[in-house]
């Protein structure tokens, strides 16, 4: 006579639906529209979780280069963490987020959203924008900006801008 015994917890675990996860290291990914490269993402680690709403996480930093029509670098983004919600086309960035453009404007914040479809950045968190020649602006309640970071609007903003002295004679 033979018999077998199963651990009841192991039997229950067989009925539990498990979420699949893909892991990629040293990622370099390109985003294009109409056959033109619009962005390049670089990250040491990417985790893609397959569920009702697929999510891609970048838990160990990421960098995104944004390009104009002539594949010329327009802006660059750095963050220590990113989460891309595939169904919504939005990326949530947090922890030491920095965005700068070719003019030298640099954005510093702790949280930022990038809407891939609308090509905009936005946040309701405090932001600091520094420009060349010691110009500095603060958005106490956040900001919105285009993806190239050429144009931005501060919410509850203040700042210091250098203005040429109008009393000096023109050369």
C-alpha positions in Angstrom: 0.0 0.0 0.0 1.3 3.5 -1.0 0.2 7.0 -0.2 1.4 10.5 -0.6 0.9 13.6 1.3 0.8 17.2 0.1 1.5 20.3 2.1 -1.9 22.1 2.1 -0.2 25.6 1.7 1.6 24.4 -1.5 -1.7 23.1 -2.9 -3.4 26.5 -2.2 -0.5 28.4 -3.8 -1.1 26.5 -7.1 -4.4 28.4 -7.4 -3.0 31.8 -6.9 -2.5 33.9 -10.0 1.0 35.2 -10.2 2.0 38.3 -12.0 4.8 37.9 -14.6 7.8 40.2 -14.4 10.4 40.9 -17.1 13.9 42.1 -16.0 16.3 43.9 -18.3 19.7 45.3 -17.5 21.7 48.1 -19.2 18.7 49.3 -21.2 19.0 51.6 -24.1 15.6 52.3 -25.7 14.5 54.6 -28.5 11.1 56.3 -29.0 10.2 57.4 -32.5 7.2 59.1 -34.1 6.6 59.3 -37.8 9.9 57.5 -38.4 11.9 60.1 -36.5 13.8 59.5 -33.2 12.2 61.6 -30.5 13.9 60.2 -27.3 16.5 57.8 -26.0 16.2 56.2 -22.6 19.2 54.8 -20.7 18.9 52.8 -17.5 20.9 50.2 -15.6 17.7 48.2 -14.6 14.2 47.9 -16.0 11.4 45.9 -14.4 8.2 45.3 -16.5 5.3 43.9 -14.6 2.5 42.3 -16.6 -0.9 42.8 -15.0 -4.2 44.5 -15.8 -2.3 47.8 -16.2 1.3 47.0 -17.3 3.9 49.0 -15.5 7.6 49.5 -16.3 9.8 50.6 -13.5 13.3 52.0 -13.5 14.4 51.6 -9.8 18.1 52.4 -10.3 18.1 55.8 -12.2 17.3 56.7 -15.7 18.3 59.3 -18.3 16.2 60.4 -21.2 17.5 62.5 -24.1 14.8 64.4 -26.1 15.4 65.2 -29.7 13.9 67.8 -32.1 13.0 67.1 -35.7 16.6 67.2 -36.9 17.7 64.7 -34.3 19.4 67.5 -32.4 19.4 67.2 -28.6 16.8 69.6 -27.1 16.7 68.5 -23.5 17.9 65.9 -21.1 16.2 64.4 -18.0 17.7 62.5 -15.0 15.9 60.8 -12.1 16.8 58.2 -9.5 13.4 56.4 -10.1 10.9 56.2 -12.9 7.6 54.4 -13.4 5.9 54.2 -16.8 2.2 53.5 -17.0 1.8 51.9 -20.4 -2.0 52.3 -20.7 -1.8 56.0 -19.8 1.3 57.0 -21.7 2.6 58.8 -18.6 5.9 58.5 -16.7 6.2 59.3 -13.0 9.7 60.5 -11.9 10.9 61.0 -8.4 14.1 61.5 -6.3 16.5 64.2 -7.5 14.8 64.9 -10.8 16.8 67.2 -13.1 15.8 68.5 -16.5 17.9 70.8 -18.6 17.7 72.3 -22.1 20.2 73.5 -24.6 19.8 77.2 -23.5 21.1 76.3 -20.1 17.8 76.3 -18.1 17.9 73.6 -15.4 14.9 72.3 -13.5 15.3 70.7 -10.0 12.4 68.9 -8.3 11.6 65.8 -6.3 8.6 64.7 -8.4 7.7 65.2 -12.0 5.3 63.7 -14.6 6.1 63.3 -18.2 3.1 62.9 -20.5 4.5 61.1 -23.5 1.5 61.7 -25.8 1.1 65.4 -25.0 5.0 65.9 -24.9 4.8 67.9 -21.6 6.2 67.9 -18.1 4.2 68.8 -15.1 4.1 68.7 -11.3 2.3 70.2 -8.3 5.4 70.0 -6.2 8.0 72.7 -5.5 10.4 73.4 -8.4 13.5 75.4 -8.8 14.7 76.6 -12.2 18.2 78.0 -12.7 19.3 80.0 -15.7 22.7 81.3 -16.8 23.9 84.5 -15.2 22.6 83.7 -11.7 18.9 83.9 -12.7 16.7 81.7 -10.5 13.0 81.0 -10.4 10.8 79.1 -7.9 7.4 77.5 -8.4 6.0 76.8 -5.0 3.0 74.9 -6.3 4.7 73.3 -9.3 5.0 74.0 -13.1 4.2 72.9 -16.6 6.6 72.8 -19.5 6.9 71.5 -23.0 9.1 68.4 -23.5 11.9 70.4 -25.0 11.9 72.6 -21.8 12.0 75.7 -24.0 8.8 77.1 -22.6 7.6 76.7 -19.0 5.0 78.2 -16.6 5.4 78.3 -12.8 2.5 78.0 -10.4 2.8 80.5 -7.5 6.2 81.5 -8.9 8.8 84.0 -8.0 12.3 84.7 -9.0 15.2 86.9 -9.9 15.9 88.0 -13.5 18.8 90.2 -14.6 17.5 93.2 -16.6 19.7 95.5 -18.6 20.0 99.0 -17.1 17.8 101.2 -19.2 19.6 104.4 -18.1 22.8 103.5 -19.9 23.2 104.9 -23.3 22.8 102.5 -26.2 25.9 101.7 -28.2 
